[in-house]
Amino acid sequence: MKALFFAVLIAGIGNTVLRPGLENPYTLYRLLAPLGLLAVSMANPGLAAKALAAYAVFAVYNFALATAYGGDFSQLLPSLVHYLYLFIPLVMMLHLRSRDARFERSFLTFVQAFYVFLLLNLLLEMAVGSYYPNLEPDESEDGSVRAFFWNQNDLAVVLCVIGWIALTLDRYRGFTRLFVVLATVALLYLNDSKAALISFLFISLPVWAVQRASGTMRIPPALWAGVAASLAAAALAALFAFSDVDIQFANDVYSVGELLLQPIVNIVTLQASGEDLGSLNNRTDAAIFVVIEYLRTFGLGLGAGGSWLVLTLPQYQLGGAQSPHNALLQFVVDFGYPVLLGYLWLTGWALRRLFRHKLPEPERLKVMAILSFPMLGLSQSGAIVTNYFFFTAVYFIWLYGRRRAAGRLAVPRPPAAALPAAA
């Protein structure tokens, strides 16, 4: 079963290129993943039955949302297929964790090997150019790389999640941790992955610094609150003071205000730029359009794929890809209050533990992921639901350190529930 799990995961990582043709939907992952679900059904029928029942509830919920929104199922049905394939690695991981006490170590060993393989591929691509099949030709001459991923932003979220693991787990320290950090920053900058770079530099690394300080000394919460408030005020003042300063990226030049302030103002006021060119304008306008339709549902949501459906409507034309370009917003708009309230709760949970003295390793990793994801998600288009390595790593982060329960489907609950020493 473990060998099958990693075979499915490898197929998922190479989902873009491991197919007969560019537009062919029969990828190796789509052929192997059902075998993984079948294997779980044979080895652990109780878990499989609960998992399929949970997915059935998810599907009915989304049909209800889509029907209430207008009854257009053109994006709902393919989206439910995408989410089913995204669900399979979780079911397999739940089964393996319940039967194999060494599964977590095996998964981390796989991540290490994959990271080395990925870097070697990227170095080779820098030398000879893109060489994998079934990738859209990249006509840019900026030296960006993507290996076997659909685009550079797919690669960006993978690099960042590996960076979270390297920063928070005790087994990675010293030169190894420094190398991963430097490689991540360099590749994100080379690829002009602005949101991922901002997330890693200004959220992930500061979170690691706070966790490291909290691990070496006991600092009163009031002092941490004062420091955090002071830093936030200083950052806000600097943002306004340097709003006209230009930042040179690989493909574009943006002022600080254009990059960080104006999009927020436009989204809050729901005023689209109306410009057809520029990835920043495209992403901002996409967010505004899906928020407008989300508010019309009174926060209930549009159903799976609803955010993609909005951007096919004639009144919401974009100059670039027809995608929300915002993973968290996409999930909130599609699924409504469960995601909105759930992520607000998770954020509160993470902030309460961010400054805790000697936080257990699994909780450090969860805090890092929860706080880093919203900004990181800005780099990813709607194709995030086929980024199987990223979500499998997220499943691992969620389950890491939790007690194993044979035959039981894990239900979302406070991560600390399985860590009484940290309560």
Secondary structure, DSSP 8 states (H G I E B T S, - for coil): -HHHHHHHHHHHHTTTTSSSSTT----HHHHHHHHHHHHHHHH-HHHHHHHHHHHHHHHHHHHHHHHHHT---TTHHHHHHHHHHHHHHHHHHHHHHHH-TTHHHHHHHHHHHHHHHHHHHHHHHHHH----TT-------S----TTSSSHHHHHHHHHHHHHHHHH-TTS-HHHHHHHHHHHHHHHHHTT-HHHHHHIIIIIHHHHHHHHHHHHS---HHHHHHHHHHHHHHHHHHHHHTTT-EEE-SS-EEEHIIIIIHHHHHHHHT-----SS-HHHHHHHHHHHHHHHHHHTTTS---TTHHHHHTTSTTS--SS-SS---HHHHHHHHH-HHHHHHHHHHHHHHHHHHT-TT--HHHHHHHHHHHHHHHHGGG--GGGGG-HHHHHHHHHHHHTT----TT-------GGGG-GGG-
